[in-house]
Amino acid sequence: MIKAENIKKSFGNIEVLKGINLVVPDKMIYSIVGASGAGKTTLLQILGTLSNPDSGWIEINGQKINALSGKELSKFRNSKIGFVFQFHHLLPEFTALENVCMPAFIAKTSKSKAEKQGKELLDYLGLTDRLDHKPSELSGGEKQRVAVARALINNPSVILADEPSGNLDSTNRNDLHELLFKLRDDFGQTFIIVTHDDQFAERSDKIIHIKDGVIE
């Protein structure tokens, strides 16, 4: 599903990634672990096409990312990649359903179809009675499940998550971890997750250790 070769990235004189090679098979959950500053989030942003590497190339679902123009890349990102962050990044003025539907609206999906898909996802995630609630009216766990539904709305091939449970209490953290494995099994997506949670990492299909900008 994902191939990355010789990915390098520097910020000023600081070399953050020093030649990353990575192959992630379809329908797998890979955890990326390492100390703070090791380059985990930088790698995730590059894999998610949110940041450009200084050198190297990436292929996602058979598509060479380096060959895409800016507009093509934005369209590819919206349709093929879902993102879940530590902080949910929901838009406060919109309801849970409206937040979930945003990527579908960007993809020019009709309002009726997007809302139908959004309601089905929120129902699947146990949030049927929260459709019309705004983020301020949701618990931390509910906000993160809305963020997961938003990541799924366009049925992407890959879900990238950066410390998705890092801001949750132990109960909601465990619930989210169980949900991610269920999503992999039910929807067949590929997950790459940056985490400091050793227990979750041990359950994933493979652990990628990054130290000083390289994979150990």
Secondary structure as UniProt FT lines:
FT   STRAND          2..11
FT   TURN            12..13
FT   STRAND          14..24
FT   TURN            26..27
FT   STRAND          29..33
FT   TURN            36..37
FT   HELIX           40..47
FT   TURN            48..49
FT   STRAND          55..60
FT   TURN            61..62
FT   STRAND          63..64
FT   HELIX           65..67
FT   HELIX           70..80
FT   STRAND          81..85
FT   TURN            92..93
FT   HELIX           96..106
FT   TURN            107..108
FT   HELIX           111..124
FT   TURN            125..126
FT   HELIX           128..130
FT   TURN            131..132
FT   HELIX           135..137
FT   HELIX           140..152
FT   TURN            153..154
FT   STRAND          158..162
FT   TURN            164..167
FT   HELIX           170..187
FT   STRAND          190..194
FT   HELIX           198..203
FT   STRAND          206..211
FT   TURN            212..213
FT   STRAND          214..215
//
